[in-house]
Amino acid sequence: MPRSISRLFSAELLGITAKLITIEVDLNVGLHDFTIVGLADKALSEAKERVNAALKNSGFKPPNRENRRITVNLAPAAIHKTGSQYALGIALGYAAATGEIKEADFSNRIIVGELSLDGSLRGIRGALNIACLAKELGFKEIILPKENAKEAALVPEINVIPVRDLLEAVRHVEGSIIIAPAEKSSFPESSSDFVSISDIKGHELAKRALLVAAAGRHNMLMVGPPGSGKTMLARAINSILPPLNLEYAIETSKNWSAAGLLSAETPFIISRPFRNPHHSSSASSIIGGGSNPRPGEISLAHNGVLFFDELPEFHRDVLEALRQPMESGEVSVSRAKASAYFPARFQFISAMNPCPCGYYGDEDVECRCGVYDIIRYQKKVSGPLLDRIDIQINVPRIKYEELKGKSISSAKDYREKVSASGNFREERLKKFGVKADGNAFLSSKQCDETITLSKEAEEFIKKMFESARLSSRGYYRLLKVSRTIADLDLSEIVRPEHVAEAFQYRLRSGLPR
């Protein structure tokens, strides 16, 4: 048998970033041997058994019945290869090398898919990320399992070819049948499956703070006794947050796709995520990690909300690990085998009791905790972490009259205010060539360039900076919240009353600095 070689393209997922991988299949005369080289992990090395069975059950001559030395090279060799998405590409490469696929053009196609023993295809993770890679590199087509078609079809300018099995893929690449590209996915309206702020009675001051937090995407801490409504307030923020646009939806969906959380029923994320991990969660599950790093909760909350209920009950290493991504909006996870980058621009909302029994400072219920117990409990939340939380408020128990009355808040009115302030902010920032999903994500340099204070406001903020001994970070966070309040008033200039309201949000919790 003459020596033969075929070459086609697949992809590897590193974090949320897809990398192009070349699959080379070489055949030579000799005793049967099937070798996969190129830093393949165990799951990938086992792909040769699936390829053998899938080829046989699809009507092709399987490699293990031929006296051939088969070498599959995955290049570049410096990248660790993981997962089962290469099986379809290896099978097609083998069929092309043996001549069972004639005149196939693989130059403008990326091929991914996990093979079953009968030749059918199973879904993979990261299909959306791989489709983005195909568009970026100028490929015309991506062939993948039908289960992943809607997800990948969210990316424009790429023909997404959904295939059910190996035989269908072979016939498509050789041209005996032409599979129509999947219809481009439309972007539906945001879901309304969340708590509405209209359902919450009382707490008008807390709702005002929630409005400011939603308008500027500011971090927020609520302190109050058990059952006062902190969790419900936190869950209501999604009812007033601005909806995701297509760009942010793709960003968010890429994280979920890399984590393997998208499906044919939920091919992409259309609402801002609301992640609520339990306080027993490990640092790697929150930040991301594993031997082959995957996104954690902070990345799944990208462009959405990360809610920590019972904040002091979380492990100290988890809370301290939040500090860097809260500032940078991203996280880099390094492991022995690989390093991965994950975006993590989330809004941090948290809730806690003021003491172990929960009633410190309550007007009606006596606190049973000693002074040392209260201090020790509150200091579980460190000063550096508190310094990164823009809005800190008390949420007292509501009175009976408020509980039995009707809510005077309208979710529609709140959404309109958030939307109007967002449009005002975008137009204001456009003059400076700056784009941000909220004032909370402006850098200190951008704050200096885009925030204009009145003379009285500048004098006021100077006094507050000196009397409250704010850190540089605290100053800029105070400035951003003031700017958000001014946006809600549709004011080009930050006035003293805007600064005053922003400043009270940093003092009312009574927690240690």
FILUM-924763 format. One line per field, with one value per residue (C-alpha): x, y, z; residue number from 0; residue in one letter. Coordinates in nm, 4 decimals, padded with zeros to 6 digits. Example, Ala and Ser with C-alpha at 12.3 -4.5 7.8 and 13.67 -1.06 7.14 Angstrom:
# residues 2
xx <- c(01.2300,01.3670)
yy <- c(-00.4500,-00.1060)
zz <- c(00.7800,00.7140)
nr <- c(0,1)
rest <- c(a,s)
***
This chain:
# residues 513
xx <- c(00.0000,00.1405,00.2124,-00.0780,-00.1504,-00.4495,-00.4793,-00.7808,-00.8645,-01.0235,-01.0023,-00.8957,-01.0536,-00.8119,-01.0281,-01.2848,-01.0399,-01.0506,-00.7207,-00.6875,-00.5557,-00.4374,-00.5159,-00.2706,-00.3335,-00.0471,-00.0774,00.2115,00.2606,00.3408,00.1930,-00.1238,-00.0605,-00.2756,-00.0939,-00.2126,00.0686,00.0746,00.0282,-00.3054,-00.4648,-00.6018,-00.9574,-00.8245,-00.5915,-00.8968,-01.0577,-00.8951,-01.1267,-01.4330,-01.3049,-01.2511,-01.6051,-01.7687,-01.6003,-01.6965,-02.0585,-02.0841,-01.9846,-01.6140,-01.3093,-01.1963,-00.8265,-00.7918,-00.8630,-00.5846,-00.2090,-00.1327,00.0665,-00.1617,-00.0193,-00.2438,-00.0605,-00.2341,-00.0423,00.0892,00.2388,00.3022,-00.0700,-00.2207,-00.5127,-00.8104,-01.1643,-01.3414,-01.4163,-01.1379,-01.2958,-01.4993,-01.1985,-00.9738,-01.2321,-01.2731,-00.8955,-00.8498,-01.1228,-00.9625,-00.6135,-00.7391,-00.9208,-01.2692,-01.3464,-01.2625,-01.1873,-01.2726,-01.1683,-01.0871,-00.9051,-01.1995,-01.3638,-01.3267,-01.4531,-01.5469,-01.7623,-01.7635,-01.8315,-02.0444,-01.9644,-02.2479,-02.1172,-02.3704,-02.2494,-02.2767,-02.2644,-01.9437,-01.8662,-01.7299,-01.9121,-01.9868,-01.6231,-01.5055,-01.7510,-01.6075,-01.2587,-01.3734,-01.5068,-01.1927,-00.9608,-01.1708,-01.3023,-01.6225,-01.7710,-01.7813,-01.9069,-02.0366,-02.3036,-02.6631,-02.7064,-02.4674,-02.5994,-02.8219,-02.5464,-02.2844,-02.5352,-02.5420,-02.2128,-02.2703,-02.0799,-02.0115,-02.1927,-02.2780,-02.3297,-02.5220,-02.4608,-02.6233,-02.3582,-02.0267,-02.1814,-02.3687,-02.0454,-01.8567,-02.1227,-02.1253,-01.7488,-01.7237,-02.0217,-02.2574,-02.5133,-02.5183,-02.6378,-02.7936,-02.6345,-02.8260,-03.0569,-02.8983,-03.0188,-03.2364,-03.1863,-03.5083,-03.6291,-03.4925,-03.6672,-03.8918,-03.8518,-03.7284,-03.8540,-04.0053,-03.9193,-04.2935,-04.3486,-04.1400,-04.3275,-04.1607,-03.7828,-03.8076,-03.4557,-03.3128,-03.4951,-03.3445,-02.9989,-03.0850,-03.1857,-02.8509,-02.6679,-02.8561,-02.8052,-02.4272,-02.3655,-02.2204,-02.1309,-02.3676,-02.3805,-02.7019,-02.6810,-02.9847,-03.1570,-03.2859,-03.5977,-03.5789,-03.5899,-03.2221,-03.2298,-03.5523,-03.4105,-03.1006,-03.3066,-03.5184,-03.2241,-03.2610,-03.6091,-03.4586,-03.1170,-03.0840,-03.1186,-02.8204,-02.7449,-02.6099,-02.2433,-02.2748,-02.4929,-02.2203,-01.9551,-02.1616,-02.2647,-01.8999,-01.8307,-02.1324,-02.0396,-01.6838,-01.8302,-02.0560,-02.3754,-02.5431,-02.7730,-03.0060,-03.2875,-03.0755,-02.8343,-02.7305,-02.7813,-03.0424,-03.0854,-02.8221,-02.7018,-02.7801,-02.5446,-02.6077,-02.3424,-02.3713,-02.1363,-01.9681,-01.8389,-01.4644,-01.2343,-01.1831,-01.5586,-01.6000,-01.2910,-01.2489,-00.9940,-00.9421,-00.6622,-00.8110,-00.9293,-01.2977,-01.4965,-01.6051,-01.9062,-01.7532,-01.7166,-02.0621,-02.1865,-02.0029,-02.2252,-02.4662,-02.4907,-02.2944,-02.4916,-02.3313,-02.5937,-02.4625,-02.1356,-01.9289,-02.0052,-01.8007,-01.4466,-01.1909,-00.9814,-01.2913,-01.3679,-01.0095,-00.9832,-01.2668,-01.0654,-00.8540,-01.1304,-01.3629,-01.1061,-00.9866,-01.3006,-01.1043,-00.9222,-00.6233,-00.6087,-00.2703,-00.2233,00.0677,-00.0791,-00.2278,-00.3149,-00.6476,-00.8015,-01.1683,-01.3613,-01.5369,-01.6989,-01.9731,-02.1818,-02.1256,-02.4367,-02.4068,-02.6089,-02.5210,-02.6480,-02.4805,-02.3822,-02.4039,-02.7559,-02.8584,-03.0161,-02.7333,-02.8748,-03.2365,-03.4843,-03.7250,-03.5231,-03.2381,-02.9005,-02.7616,-02.4027,-02.1039,-01.8958,-01.6074,-01.8421,-01.9835,-01.6391,-01.5053,-01.8102,-01.7967,-01.4216,-01.4719,-01.5369,-01.2047,-01.1526,-01.0006,-01.3089,-01.5455,-01.3471,-01.4456,-01.8182,-01.9586,-02.2973,-02.3412,-02.6848,-02.8835,-03.2028,-03.4172,-03.7224,-04.0331,-04.3331,-04.6638,-04.8380,-04.5900,-04.6242,-05.0033,-05.0034,-04.9387,-04.6001,-04.5643,-04.2751,-04.3256,-04.0757,-04.1678,-04.0799,-03.7507,-03.6606,-03.7409,-03.5164,-03.2317,-03.2771,-03.2881,-02.9764,-02.7982,-02.8765,-02.7659,-02.4403,-02.3668,-02.4146,-02.2013,-01.9175,-01.9329,-01.7932,-01.4778,-01.4584,-01.5293,-01.7640,-01.8769,-02.1686,-02.1865,-01.9970,-01.8650,-01.6420,-01.4689,-01.0977,-00.9582,-00.8147,-01.1534,-01.3158,-01.0807,-01.1531,-01.5308,-01.6659,-01.7246,-01.7821,-01.9346,-01.7141,-01.9345,-01.9304,-01.5516,-01.5204,-01.7660,-01.5921,-01.2572,-01.3943,-01.5419,-01.2134,-01.0188,-01.2715,-01.3585,-00.9967,-01.0969,-00.8434,-00.7692,-00.9917,-01.2670,-01.2444,-01.2908,-01.5716,-01.7460,-01.6965,-01.8491,-02.1581,-02.2016,-02.1814,-02.4490,-02.6842,-02.6252,-02.7055,-03.0356,-03.1081,-02.9895,-02.7380,-02.4141,-02.2478,-02.2137,-02.3634,-02.3200,-02.6483,-02.5262,-02.2034,-02.3927,-02.6214,-02.3283,-02.1334,-02.4123,-02.4073,-02.0517,-02.1254,-02.4597,-02.3624,-02.1535,-01.9022,-01.5316,-01.3100)
yy <- c(00.0000,00.3443,00.5869,00.8365,01.1368,01.3625,01.6940,01.8727,02.1168,02.0883,02.2950,02.2752,02.4747,02.6509,02.8156,02.9896,03.0473,02.8052,02.7246,02.5830,02.2264,02.0492,01.6770,01.4879,01.1197,00.9188,00.5609,00.3276,-00.0415,-00.2559,-00.4505,-00.2876,-00.0031,00.3005,00.5827,00.9321,01.1788,01.5470,01.5658,01.3812,01.2981,00.9541,01.0314,01.1375,00.8369,00.6139,00.7809,00.5238,00.2531,00.4691,00.5529,00.1824,00.0885,00.3955,00.3343,-00.0349,00.0327,00.3070,00.0732,00.1604,-00.0606,-00.0186,00.0442,-00.2670,-00.4974,-00.3609,-00.4201,-00.0522,00.1671,00.4615,00.7738,01.0622,01.3846,01.6729,01.9933,02.2128,01.9573,02.2180,02.2440,01.9770,01.8084,01.7036,01.5820,01.3794,01.6432,01.5164,01.1753,01.2901,01.4665,01.1621,00.9335,01.1659,01.2040,00.8260,00.7797,01.0510,00.8992,00.5554,00.7025,00.6156,00.9877,01.1247,01.4860,01.6237,01.9842,02.0340,02.3664,02.5899,02.3660,02.3111,01.9699,01.8734,01.6019,01.3052,00.9678,00.6923,00.3294,00.3144,00.6239,00.8710,01.2011,01.3364,01.7026,01.8727,02.1695,02.4935,02.4844,02.8580,02.9351,02.7230,02.8958,03.2317,03.0988,02.9892,03.3371,03.5038,03.2916,03.3250,02.9678,02.9288,02.6254,02.4342,02.0755,01.9662,01.7550,01.8586,01.9081,02.2059,02.3695,02.6396,02.7426,02.7836,02.9478,03.2529,03.3568,03.5409,03.4836,03.1142,02.8200,02.5797,02.2269,02.0049,01.6312,01.3366,01.0704,00.9874,00.8688,01.1981,01.3900,01.1794,01.2323,01.6055,01.6565,01.4443,01.6282,01.3343,01.5197,01.8837,01.9583,02.3017,02.5274,02.5676,02.8662,03.1607,03.1791,03.4781,03.6555,03.6268,03.8686,03.8366,03.5915,03.7265,03.4311,03.6172,03.7934,04.1330,04.4345,04.5117,04.2069,04.3466,04.5447,04.8247,04.8726,05.1865,05.3007,04.9580,04.9631,05.3044,05.1599,04.8615,05.1010,05.2792,04.9448,04.8240,05.1488,05.1500,04.7731,04.8492,04.5879,04.5854,04.4493,04.4226,04.3794,04.2944,04.0456,03.7069,03.7235,04.0960,04.0435,04.0683,03.7610,03.8642,04.2107,04.0542,03.8252,04.1211,04.3019,04.1004,04.2482,04.5950,04.5272,04.6288,04.3311,04.1694,04.2824,04.0379,04.1187,04.0591,03.7515,03.5897,03.6811,03.5240,03.2188,03.1402,03.0927,02.8644,02.6713,02.6177,02.4816,02.2451,02.4025,02.4841,02.2362,02.2066,02.3326,02.6220,02.7046,03.0437,03.2810,03.5510,03.6934,03.8290,03.5312,03.5188,03.2778,03.1904,02.9396,02.7759,02.8969,02.5552,02.5929,02.5502,02.8190,02.6332,02.6024,02.9768,03.1067,02.8286,02.5548,02.1809,01.9871,02.1048,02.4513,02.5322,02.8453,02.8945,03.0753,03.4210,03.3541,03.1985,03.5266,03.7317,04.0265,03.9236,03.8931,03.6821,03.6605,03.5457,03.4877,03.4590,03.6237,03.5519,03.1788,03.1456,03.0125,03.2870,03.1793,03.2056,03.5611,03.6772,03.5159,03.7423,04.0576,04.0483,03.9590,04.2183,04.4798,04.3446,04.1759,03.8650,03.5737,03.3698,03.0125,02.8394,02.4649,02.2283,02.1136,02.4386,02.7996,02.9523,03.2984,03.3537,03.6834,03.7621,04.1049,04.0393,04.2474,04.1250,04.1321,03.9948,03.9655,03.8942,03.9108,04.1672,03.9008,03.5227,03.5397,03.7958,04.0616,04.3026,04.6545,04.5335,04.7624,04.4858,04.1663,04.1551,04.0355,03.7348,03.7671,03.8932,04.1842,03.9543,03.7230,04.0158,04.1526,03.8102,03.7412,04.0756,04.0505,03.7361,03.9894,04.1652,04.5388,04.5052,04.3135,04.5714,04.8468,04.6910,04.7014,05.0352,05.0239,04.8992,04.9325,04.8172,04.6211,04.6315,04.4185,04.5793,04.6787,04.4941,04.7852,04.7700,04.3931,04.4085,04.7086,04.7236,04.7784,05.1319,05.0331,04.9510,04.7251,04.8999,05.2435,05.1111,04.9492,05.2708,05.4698,05.2198,05.2206,05.6007,05.6379,05.3727,05.5568,05.8833,05.7216,05.5743,05.9081,06.0830,05.8301,05.8222,06.1771,06.0406,05.7223,05.5081,05.2080,05.0492,04.8323,05.0427,05.3154,05.0493,04.9152,05.2471,05.2638,05.5401,05.7092,05.6943,05.8409,06.1385,06.1882,06.1414,06.2573,06.6282,06.7601,07.0943,07.3188,07.2572,06.8794,06.8821,07.0674,06.8274,06.5125,06.6533,06.6939,06.3445,06.1969,06.3516,06.2999,05.9398,05.8525,05.6916,05.4878,05.5766,05.2880,05.4096,05.7572,05.6355,05.4017,05.6916,05.8954,05.6215,05.5843,05.9641,05.9604,05.6869,05.8883,06.1885,05.9674,05.8716,06.2461,06.2874,06.5435,06.6120,06.7407,06.5633,06.7854,06.7807,06.5944,06.3130,06.2815,06.2946,06.0076,05.8018,05.8661,05.7445,05.4100,05.3526,05.4261,05.2740,04.9103,04.9822,04.7139,04.7495,04.9274)
zz <- c(00.0000,-00.0921,00.1872,00.2323,00.4510,00.5152,00.6974,00.8490,01.1286,01.4726,01.7917,02.1564,02.4388,02.6754,02.9379,02.7188,02.4342,02.1393,01.9677,01.6168,01.6084,01.2928,01.2693,01.0481,00.9690,00.8201,00.6873,00.6156,00.5436,00.8463,01.1317,01.2617,01.5026,01.5862,01.7632,01.8616,01.9315,02.0256,02.4061,02.4084,02.7440,02.8322,02.7176,02.3795,02.3512,02.3943,02.0904,01.8593,01.9986,01.9339,01.5850,01.5056,01.6106,01.4505,01.1138,01.1170,01.2122,00.9486,00.6647,00.6302,00.6673,01.0275,01.1008,01.3198,01.0233,00.8058,00.8201,00.8474,01.0760,01.1560,01.3132,01.4134,01.4947,01.6748,01.6142,01.7615,01.9989,02.2708,02.3543,02.5817,02.4023,02.6124,02.5603,02.2965,02.0311,01.8013,01.7297,01.4278,01.2761,01.3260,01.1635,00.8634,00.8366,00.8321,00.5679,00.3525,00.3900,00.2803,-00.0203,00.1042,00.0919,-00.2526,-00.3395,-00.0001,00.0707,00.4383,00.4024,00.4994,00.7588,01.1312,01.2395,01.5957,01.7476,01.9842,01.8206,01.9666,01.8857,01.6307,01.4482,01.5889,01.7331,02.0858,02.1831,02.2945,02.5189,02.3770,02.0412,02.0594,02.1410,01.8465,01.6118,01.7244,01.6448,01.2978,01.2254,01.3609,01.1422,00.8277,00.7996,00.6000,00.7729,01.0988,01.1122,01.4519,01.6251,01.5636,01.9392,01.9286,01.6107,01.7673,02.0043,01.7286,01.4911,01.7190,01.5520,01.2220,00.8945,00.9617,00.8008,01.0826,00.9452,01.1898,01.1416,01.3149,01.2506,01.0847,00.7580,00.7151,00.7767,00.5185,00.2532,00.3154,00.2877,-00.0297,-00.1822,-00.2399,-00.0256,00.0754,00.4286,00.4570,00.7192,01.0438,01.0487,01.2255,01.5847,01.6619,01.9909,02.1937,02.4564,02.8063,03.0376,03.3132,03.5485,03.8566,04.1690,04.0885,04.2990,04.2922,04.5124,04.7977,05.0619,05.2531,05.2405,05.0256,05.1252,05.0415,04.7059,04.6308,04.6995,04.4787,04.2003,04.2233,04.2276,03.9183,03.7264,03.7778,03.8269,04.1722,04.4334,04.7314,05.0879,05.2910,05.6683,05.8756,06.1077,05.9874,05.7724,05.7039,05.3253,05.2226,04.9984,04.8279,04.7603,04.6071,04.3833,04.2710,04.1131,03.7915,03.7482,03.7005,03.5435,03.1765,02.9373,02.7685,02.4140,02.1551,02.2245,02.5996,02.5424,02.3315,02.5914,02.8688,02.6673,02.5863,02.9569,02.9959,02.6811,02.8068,03.1306,02.9340,03.0693,02.7372,02.5653,02.2672,02.4924,02.6275,02.3427,02.4798,02.7732,02.7119,03.0654,03.2985,03.5051,03.8761,04.0525,04.4157,04.5357,04.8777,05.1503,05.1669,04.8070,04.7528,04.6153,04.2845,04.2281,04.2849,04.1067,03.8500,03.8176,03.8001,03.6317,03.3016,03.4126,03.3714,03.4570,03.8180,03.9587,03.9109,03.5375,03.5068,03.6610,03.3936,03.2893,03.5647,03.9425,04.1905,04.5160,04.8418,05.1103,05.4692,05.3611,05.6791,05.6512,05.3315,05.3701,05.4242,05.1226,04.9001,05.0146,04.9768,04.6314,04.5148,04.5677,04.2504,04.0008,04.1581,04.0545,03.7193,03.5841,03.4906,03.6473,03.5371,03.6684,03.6551,03.6916,03.6268,03.2948,03.1699,03.2428,03.1471,03.1388,03.2229,03.2067,03.5361,03.5173,03.7691,04.0079,04.3621,04.5832,04.9366,05.2553,05.6164,05.9734,06.2011,06.4576,06.5176,06.6636,06.4026,06.6248,06.7089,06.6743,06.6424,06.8178,06.9224,06.9760,07.2274,07.0987,07.2916,07.1636,07.3582,07.2294,07.1357,06.9438,06.7449,06.6574,06.5616,06.3423,06.1606,06.1039,05.8987,05.6215,05.5778,05.5354,05.1845,05.0691,05.2228,05.0519,04.7180,04.7989,04.6845,04.8584,05.2175,05.3763,05.6773,05.6077,05.9268,05.9915,05.8433,06.0538,06.0524,05.8789,05.5903,05.5673,05.5360,05.3026,04.9306,04.7698,04.6342,04.4060,04.0394,03.8611,03.5353,03.6788,03.8148,03.4810,03.2955,03.5304,03.4897,03.1120,03.0906,03.3079,03.0973,02.7726,02.9323,03.0492,02.7053,02.5319,02.7931,02.7692,02.3891,02.3834,02.5470,02.3382,02.6456,02.6592,02.9884,03.1002,03.4166,03.6005,03.8397,03.5617,03.4828,03.5583,03.7776,03.4676,03.2960,03.6094,03.5959,03.2256,03.2227,03.5621,03.6090,03.9628,04.0478,04.2609,04.5660,04.5085,04.4802,04.8116,04.9746,04.8515,04.9688,05.3214,05.3164,05.1916,05.4777,05.7587,05.6715,05.5813,05.2554,05.0607,04.6993,04.5952,04.8273,04.6769,04.3216,04.4201,04.5952,04.2783,04.0594,04.2798,04.2811,03.9007,03.8839,04.1047,03.8777,03.5758,03.7384,03.7625,03.3988,03.5193,03.3278,03.6468,03.9806,04.2490,04.6318,04.6912,04.4631,04.6616,04.9927,04.8957,04.7661,05.0873,05.3150,05.1347,05.2610,05.6267,05.7210,05.7706,06.0784,05.9831,06.0648,05.8105)
nr <- c(0,1,2,3,4,5,6,7,8,9,10,11,12,13,14,15,16,17,18,19,20,21,22,23,24,25,26,27,28,29,30,31,32,33,34,35,36,37,38,39,40,41,42,43,44,45,46,47,48,49,50,51,52,53,54,55,56,57,58,59,60,61,62,63,64,65,66,67,68,69,70,71,72,73,74,75,76,77,78,79,80,81,82,83,84,85,86,87,88,89,90,91,92,93,94,95,96,97,98,99,100,101,102,103,104,105,106,107,108,109,110,111,112,113,114,115,116,117,118,119,120,121,122,123,124,125,126,127,128,129,130,131,132,133,134,135,136,137,138,139,140,141,142,143,144,145,146,147,148,149,150,151,152,153,154,155,156,157,158,159,160,161,162,163,164,165,166,167,168,169,170,171,172,173,174,175,176,177,178,179,180,181,182,183,184,185,186,187,188,189,190,191,192,193,194,195,196,197,198,199,200,201,202,203,204,205,206,207,208,209,210,211,212,213,214,215,216,217,218,219,220,221,222,223,224,225,226,227,228,229,230,231,232,233,234,235,236,237,238,239,240,241,242,243,244,245,246,247,248,249,250,251,252,253,254,255,256,257,258,259,260,261,262,263,264,265,266,267,268,269,270,271,272,273,274,275,276,277,278,279,280,281,282,283,284,285,286,287,288,289,290,291,292,293,294,295,296,297,298,299,300,301,302,303,304,305,306,307,308,309,310,311,312,313,314,315,316,317,318,319,320,321,322,323,324,325,326,327,328,329,330,331,332,333,334,335,336,337,338,339,340,341,342,343,344,345,346,347,348,349,350,351,352,353,354,355,356,357,358,359,360,361,362,363,364,365,366,367,368,369,370,371,372,373,374,375,376,377,378,379,380,381,382,383,384,385,386,387,388,389,390,391,392,393,394,395,396,397,398,399,400,401,402,403,404,405,406,407,408,409,410,411,412,413,414,415,416,417,418,419,420,421,422,423,424,425,426,427,428,429,430,431,432,433,434,435,436,437,438,439,440,441,442,443,444,445,446,447,448,449,450,451,452,453,454,455,456,457,458,459,460,461,462,463,464,465,466,467,468,469,470,471,472,473,474,475,476,477,478,479,480,481,482,483,484,485,486,487,488,489,490,491,492,493,494,495,496,497,498,499,500,501,502,503,504,505,506,507,508,509,510,511,512)
rest <- c(m,p,r,s,i,s,r,l,f,s,a,e,l,l,g,i,t,a,k,l,i,t,i,e,v,d,l,n,v,g,l,h,d,f,t,i,v,g,l,a,d,k,a,l,s,e,a,k,e,r,v,n,a,a,l,k,n,s,g,f,k,p,p,n,r,e,n,r,r,i,t,v,n,l,a,p,a,a,i,h,k,t,g,s,q,y,a,l,g,i,a,l,g,y,a,a,a,t,g,e,i,k,e,a,d,f,s,n,r,i,i,v,g,e,l,s,l,d,g,s,l,r,g,i,r,g,a,l,n,i,a,c,l,a,k,e,l,g,f,k,e,i,i,l,p,k,e,n,a,k,e,a,a,l,v,p,e,i,n,v,i,p,v,r,d,l,l,e,a,v,r,h,v,e,g,s,i,i,i,a,p,a,e,k,s,s,f,p,e,s,s,s,d,f,v,s,i,s,d,i,k,g,h,e,l,a,k,r,a,l,l,v,a,a,a,g,r,h,n,m,l,m,v,g,p,p,g,s,g,k,t,m,l,a,r,a,i,n,s,i,l,p,p,l,n,l,e,y,a,i,e,t,s,k,n,w,s,a,a,g,l,l,s,a,e,t,p,f,i,i,s,r,p,f,r,n,p,h,h,s,s,s,a,s,s,i,i,g,g,g,s,n,p,r,p,g,e,i,s,l,a,h,n,g,v,l,f,f,d,e,l,p,e,f,h,r,d,v,l,e,a,l,r,q,p,m,e,s,g,e,v,s,v,s,r,a,k,a,s,a,y,f,p,a,r,f,q,f,i,s,a,m,n,p,c,p,c,g,y,y,g,d,e,d,v,e,c,r,c,g,v,y,d,i,i,r,y,q,k,k,v,s,g,p,l,l,d,r,i,d,i,q,i,n,v,p,r,i,k,y,e,e,l,k,g,k,s,i,s,s,a,k,d,y,r,e,k,v,s,a,s,g,n,f,r,e,e,r,l,k,k,f,g,v,k,a,d,g,n,a,f,l,s,s,k,q,c,d,e,t,i,t,l,s,k,e,a,e,e,f,i,k,k,m,f,e,s,a,r,l,s,s,r,g,y,y,r,l,l,k,v,s,r,t,i,a,d,l,d,l,s,e,i,v,r,p,e,h,v,a,e,a,f,q,y,r,l,r,s,g,l,p,r)
***
